[in-house]
C-alpha cells in the first residue's frame, strides 16, 4: 500500500506563480473554487474483487459534513501518528514532505 502526494495545489503558490499557471492553463479556472481554489482530494483504489458500493458508503461516511467543515478543527481528535526523525525530534503529520518521500511521512517499503 502506498499513500503519496500527486503534486502541489496551485492555490498554495504565490500570486505571481498562480497567475502564470492560469495563463498557461485557462481550463483551471473552470474548477477553481472561490474559497478553496484547486484544493481537493482524489482517492484512487486499485484492486480486484472490490465491493464498489460498500466502499462508496464507507468513504461517504468518512467525509466531513458542512457543519464539520465549519467547526473548530482543533477540537477534533488527531489520530495520525507522530514519527521520529533521524535527529530524534518528533514530526507530526502536518510536516510538509517532499514528493514521494515515504520516509518523511512514516511509510515503509
Secondary structure per residue as TSV (DSSP state, phi and psi in degrees):
chain	resnum	aa	ss	phi	psi
A	1	X	-	360.0	143.3
A	2	X	-	-140.1	137.3
A	3	X	-	-125.4	122.4
A	4	X	-	-152.1	152.1
A	5	X	-	-71.9	149.8
A	6	X	-	-104.7	4.7
A	7	X	-	152.8	-171.4
A	8	X	-	-110.2	153.6
A	9	X	-	-78.5	137.1
A	10	X	G	-65.4	-33.7
A	11	X	G	-60.9	-22.4
A	12	X	G	-86.1	-6.2
A	13	X	S	-81.4	157.6
A	14	X	-	-60.2	151.4
A	15	X	H	-50.9	-43.9
A	16	X	H	-61.3	-44.5
A	17	X	H	-67.3	-39.6
A	18	X	H	-60.6	-44.4
A	19	X	H	-63.3	-35.5
A	20	X	H	-64.2	-38.4
A	21	X	H	-62.4	-44.3
A	22	X	H	-62.7	-39.8
A	23	X	H	-63.9	-42.1
A	24	X	H	-77.0	-27.1
A	25	X	-	-135.4	73.7
A	26	X	G	-60.4	-21.3
A	27	X	G	-66.5	-17.0
A	28	X	G	-63.3	-30.2
A	29	X	G	-65.4	-23.4
A	30	X	G	-67.4	-29.6
A	31	X	G	-106.2	6.2
A	32	X	-	-76.3	129.4
A	33	X	B	-100.4	137.2
A	34	X	T	-56.9	-39.7
A	35	X	T	-87.9	-42.2
A	36	X	T	-105.0	-8.6
A	37	X	B	65.8	-128.5
A	38	X	T	-101.1	11.8
A	39	X	-	-68.6	130.1
A	40	X	-	-172.7	175.0
A	41	X	-	-129.8	135.2
A	42	X	-	-123.7	131.8
A	43	X	-	-116.2	128.0
A	44	X	-	-115.7	124.4
A	45	X	-	-114.6	124.9
A	46	X	-	-119.8	126.7
A	47	X	-	-176.3	-178.4
A	48	X	S	-116.6	153.6
A	49	X	S	52.8	41.8
A	50	X	-	-89.5	142.3
A	51	X	-	-89.0	91.4
A	52	X	H	-58.4	-41.5
A	53	X	H	-64.2	-43.1
A	54	X	H	-65.4	-38.9
A	55	X	H	-62.6	-44.2
A	56	X	H	-61.0	-42.4
A	57	X	H	-61.6	-45.6
A	58	X	H	-68.1	-39.1
A	59	X	H	-68.7	-40.3
A	60	X	H	-61.3	-38.1
A	61	X	H	-67.7	-26.3
A	62	X	H	-87.5	-9.0
A	63	X	S	-78.6	138.5
A	64	X	-	-63.5	142.1
A	65	X	-	-80.4	169.8
A	66	X	H	-60.3	-38.4
A	67	X	H	-64.5	-41.2
A	68	X	H	-67.5	-35.8
A	69	X	H	-63.6	-36.0
A	70	X	H	-84.3	-11.0
A	71	X	S	-74.9	171.0
A	72	X	-	-76.2	109.1
A	73	X	G	-67.5	-19.9
A	74	X	G	-67.2	-18.1
A	75	X	G	-79.5	-15.9
A	76	X	S	-79.1	146.7
A	77	X	-	-69.1	132.0
A	78	X	-	-93.4	103.8
A	79	X	-	-95.2	5.7
A	80	X	S	-81.3	142.0
A	81	X	-	-73.9	161.0
A	82	X	-	-103.9	137.6
A	83	X	E	-113.5	148.8
A	84	X	E	-86.2	131.0
A	85	X	-	-82.6	174.3
A	86	X	T	-61.2	-29.2
A	87	X	T	-87.2	4.5
A	88	X	S	89.5	-4.1
A	89	X	-	-79.3	143.5
A	90	X	E	-74.7	137.8
A	91	X	E	-120.0	129.5
A	92	X	-	-87.2	174.4
A	93	X	T	-68.4	-14.0
A	94	X	T	-91.1	8.5
A	95	X	S	-65.3	128.7
A	96	X	-	-74.1	112.1
A	97	X	-	-94.9	150.4
A	98	X	-	-70.2	162.1
A	99	X	T	-59.7	130.5
A	100	X	T	58.9	30.7
A	101	X	-	-94.9	76.5
A	102	X	T	-57.1	-37.2
A	103	X	T	-61.9	-39.5
A	104	X	T	-68.4	-27.3
A	105	X	T	-102.2	8.1
A	106	X	T	82.7	21.4
A	107	X	-	-92.9	146.2
A	108	X	-	-108.9	155.3
A	109	X	-	-68.6	360.0
